[in-house]
């Protein structure tokens, strides 16, 4: 029997402010001192449900790829986790067709009519297991909190209080926020070194 393989996409829903999206005012203290990565992270409305997010994805795939795309993703597309408090979601899709969903998410610029709010959906991790996607979500929340605390210069800045994640002391400030070819399923640094020792 053949096992169906899936990919898990970790998403962040960002809400850019139209007034300050392209302009940073010099000399104005307060909100402008907070990095953009923190400013855009806001809680989603309670009206945004997993069903609406699923409809956004299906409509996007149908618009970009027509009946072909809709047929390919319809059987395996599933929202595994959605948190309106942190605007984070984990989506499960078949391994062969996750790029169709990723492309559809990249073209989303506005939430549908009941909400009617500009947004950007950012795919931050593609993983083979849901555990790795959850770990990445926690790691990114900690980094965001650390950056906000650093920007607050000693003040207690509450960014993701609803997530229940606290900052980690002693962690590197230059943690990697990038992606390698869209997928971070590479070996951990220690494992790669062990493999090279055995080969030589």
PyMOL commands that set and color helices and strands:
alter all, ss='L'
color gray80, all
select helices_A, chain A and resi 31-33+36-39+50-74+95-106+130-151+161-163+189-199
alter helices_A, ss='H'
color red, helices_A
select strands_A, chain A and resi 6-14+78-83+88-94+120-127
alter strands_A, ss='S'
color yellow, strands_A
deselect
rebuild
show_as cartoon
